């Protein structure tokens, strides 16, 4: 990991959160300001809350992201949201290629790449998710699967400022299960090597996040591993105390 890489702890709220969640958001905002010199904190709420949260976050160090975007700028795509719309609502980043999108909506690597390129077009950082199914890990195919996703999902013009990679083993998301630290370290080292080979110095500065049942009890061990530059947090990001407990791993760094 390059010394200049600033850790990122991003909370993916998924399809959770109503206006009443503002209290939790404000708690996270206060913590983000305290940790600003150690790590970047980001919340990716449902699109319905993005503009409201952006207004509440004015003047703070907390950043916001979307959870998905369409590849096109506009058009007849009922129910979809363009990267430019997320930018307009206050996002600085967007998650693309999450395993739940790849599975539930059959998104291909090519489609994910198109969404990542759209994010860059709109001035957003693309957080591109990769990760293997349990059967693929058991078959010893993890690196081949992750490598293929990286090759197919990342735009050629990505830079350290516009691309974050999140490794989320699919079988660990929301299950309470996590790979061993050695397994995580192996995949993150592999991803770093792939980024270095493809993007050179830019690749060395790209942040690689770990996701998959990250919680306060395992955060210190996971976030202390080589080439782990932060976390993409699911369920634990819905509670300010849990999310901040994860981010506070960096307080003593």
C-alpha positions in Angstrom: 0.0 0.0 0.0 1.3 3.4 -0.9 1.8 5.6 2.2 -0.3 8.3 0.7 -3.4 6.1 0.4 -6.1 7.5 2.7 -8.3 4.8 4.2 -12.0 4.8 3.3 -14.8 3.3 5.4 -18.0 3.3 3.4 -21.4 2.3 4.6 -23.8 0.6 2.2 -27.3 1.1 3.6 -28.8 -1.0 0.8 -32.6 -0.9 0.8 -32.8 0.4 4.3 -33.6 3.8 5.8 -36.4 6.3 6.1 -36.3 10.0 7.0 -36.3 8.8 10.7 -32.8 7.6 10.1 -31.5 11.1 10.3 -30.5 10.6 13.9 -28.1 7.8 13.0 -26.8 9.8 10.1 -26.0 12.8 12.3 -24.2 10.5 14.7 -22.0 9.2 11.9 -21.5 12.8 10.7 -20.1 13.8 14.1 -17.8 10.8 14.1 -16.6 11.5 10.6 -15.5 15.0 11.6 -13.5 13.6 14.5 -11.7 11.0 12.4 -11.2 13.2 9.3 -7.4 13.3 9.6 -7.2 9.5 9.8 -9.8 8.2 7.3 -12.6 9.2 5.0 -16.1 8.1 6.1 -18.8 7.8 3.5 -22.5 6.8 3.7 -24.3 5.4 0.7 -28.0 5.7 1.6 -31.0 4.8 -0.6 -31.4 7.4 -3.4 -34.6 8.7 -1.6 -32.4 10.1 1.2 -29.4 11.3 -0.7 -30.4 14.9 -1.2 -31.7 15.2 2.4 -28.5 13.7 3.8 -26.4 16.0 1.6 -28.1 19.0 3.0 -27.5 17.8 6.6 -23.9 17.0 5.8 -23.0 20.5 4.6 -19.8 21.7 6.2 -18.9 18.3 7.6 -16.2 15.9 6.5 -18.7 13.0 5.8 -19.0 12.1 2.1 -22.0 10.5 0.3 -22.4 7.9 -2.3 -25.1 6.2 -4.4 -25.7 2.5 -4.5 -26.0 2.0 -8.3 -26.4 4.1 -11.5 -27.4 3.6 -15.1 -24.8 3.8 -17.8 -26.7 6.5 -19.8 -27.0 10.2 -18.9 -30.8 10.2 -19.4 -33.6 8.6 -21.3 -36.6 6.2 -21.2 -35.3 4.1 -18.3 -38.1 4.0 -15.8 -36.9 3.5 -12.2 -33.3 3.9 -13.0 -31.0 6.8 -11.9 -28.2 8.4 -13.8 -24.8 9.1 -12.4 -25.3 12.7 -13.1 -28.5 12.6 -11.0 -26.5 11.2 -8.0 -23.9 13.9 -8.5 -26.6 16.5 -8.6 -28.1 15.2 -5.3 -24.8 15.4 -3.5 -22.9 12.1 -4.1 -19.2 12.0 -4.7 -19.1 8.3 -5.4 -21.3 5.4 -6.4 -21.1 1.6 -5.8 -21.3 -0.5 -8.9 -21.2 -4.2 -9.5 -22.3 -5.2 -6.0 -22.9 -8.9 -5.8 -26.6 -8.3 -5.0 -26.9 -6.4 -8.3 -24.8 -9.0 -10.2 -27.1 -11.8 -8.8 -30.5 -10.2 -8.5 -30.3 -8.2 -11.8 -27.9 -10.5 -13.7 -25.4 -7.7 -14.2 -22.4 -8.6 -16.4 -18.9 -7.4 -16.1 -19.5 -5.3 -19.2 -22.5 -3.7 -17.7 -20.6 -2.9 -14.5 -17.8 -1.4 -16.6 -20.3 0.8 -18.4 -21.7 2.0 -15.1 -18.2 2.7 -13.7 -17.4 4.7 -16.9 -20.7 6.6 -16.4 -19.6 7.4 -12.8 -16.4 8.9 -14.1 -18.3 10.8 -16.8 -20.4 12.4 -14.0 -17.4 13.2 -11.8 -18.0 10.5 -9.3 -15.6 7.9 -7.9 -16.7 4.4 -8.9 -16.5 1.8 -6.1 -16.4 -1.4 -8.1 -17.3 -4.6 -6.2 -15.7 -8.0 -7.0 -15.9 -11.3 -5.2 -16.5 -15.1 -5.5 -19.4 -17.4 -4.7 -18.9 -20.1 -2.0 -18.8 -22.8 -4.6 -16.0 -21.0 -6.5 -13.9 -20.6 -3.3 -14.3 -24.3 -2.5 -13.2 -25.1 -6.0 -10.1 -23.0 -5.7 -11.3 -20.5 -8.3 -11.2 -17.4 -6.2 -8.3 -15.6 -7.8 -9.5 -16.6 -11.3 -13.0 -15.3 -10.6 -11.8 -12.0 -9.0 -9.2 -11.5 -11.8 -11.8 -12.0 -14.5 -14.1 -9.5 -12.8 -11.3 -6.9 -12.5 -10.4 -7.4 -16.2 -14.0 -7.0 -17.3 -15.4 -4.4 -14.9 -12.7 -1.7 -14.6 -12.5 1.2 -17.1 -9.2 1.6 -18.8 -9.0 5.3 -18.0 -9.5 4.9 -14.2 -7.2 6.7 -11.8 -6.5 6.6 -8.1 -8.9 9.4 -7.6 -11.8 7.9 -9.6 -11.6 4.2 -8.8 -12.0 2.2 -5.6 -12.1 -1.7 -5.6 -14.1 -3.5 -3.0 -13.5 -7.2 -2.4 -16.6 -8.8 -1.1 -16.7 -12.6 -1.0 -20.3 -13.2 -1.8 -20.7 -16.0 0.7 -19.6 -13.7 3.6 -22.1 -10.8 2.9 -24.7 -10.6 5.6 -24.0 -14.2 6.8 -21.7 -13.4 9.8 -19.0 -15.5 8.1 -15.7 -14.1 7.1 -12.6 -15.5 5.3 -9.5 -16.1 7.3 -7.1 -13.1 7.5 -4.7 -15.1 5.4 -7.4 -15.5 2.7 -8.3 -11.8 2.7 -4.6 -10.8 2.6 -4.1 -13.2 -0.4 -6.9 -11.7 -2.4 -6.0 -8.1 -1.6 -2.4 -8.7 -2.6 -3.6 -10.2 -5.9 -5.9 -7.2 -6.6 -3.0 -4.8 -5.8 -0.8 -6.7 -8.3 -3.5 -6.6 -10.9 -4.0 -2.8 -10.4 -0.3 -2.1 -10.5 0.1 -4.1 -13.7 -2.8 -2.4 -15.4 -2.5 1.2 -14.1 1.1 1.6 -13.0 1.6 4.2 -10.4 -2.1 5.1 -10.4 -2.9 1.5 -9.5 -0.6 1.6 -6.5 -2.6 4.5 -5.2 -6.1 3.0 -5.7 -7.9 2.0 -2.5 -8.9 -1.6 -2.0 -11.7 -2.1 0.5 -12.7 -5.3 2.2 -16.5 -6.1 2.6 -18.4 -9.0 3.9 -19.7 -9.1 7.5 -17.3 -6.4 8.7 -18.2 -5.6 12.3 -16.6 -3.9 15.4 -15.4 -7.3 16.7 -13.3 -8.2 13.6 -12.5 -4.7 12.1 -9.1 -4.3 13.7 -7.8 -7.6 12.5 -9.2 -7.2 8.9 -8.3 -3.5 8.4 -4.8 -4.1 9.7 -4.0 -6.5 6.8 -1.6 -5.5 4.0 -3.4 -3.8 1.0 -6.6 -3.4 2.9 -7.3 0.3 2.6 -10.6 0.4 4.4 -14.0 -1.3 4.4 -17.3 -1.5 2.6 -19.7 -2.0 5.5 -23.3 -3.4 5.2 -25.6 -4.0 8.1 -23.2 -2.5 10.7 -23.3 0.9 9.0 -27.0 1.4 9.9 -26.1 2.1 13.5 -23.8 5.0 14.1 -22.1 3.4 17.1 -21.2 0.2 15.2 -20.1 2.0 12.1 -17.9 4.4 14.0 -16.5 1.6 16.1 -15.2 0.1 12.8 -13.8 3.4 11.6 -12.1 4.1 14.9 -9.7 1.3 14.1 -7.8 4.1 12.3 -7.9 6.5 15.3 -4.7 5.0 16.7 -3.0 4.5 13.3 
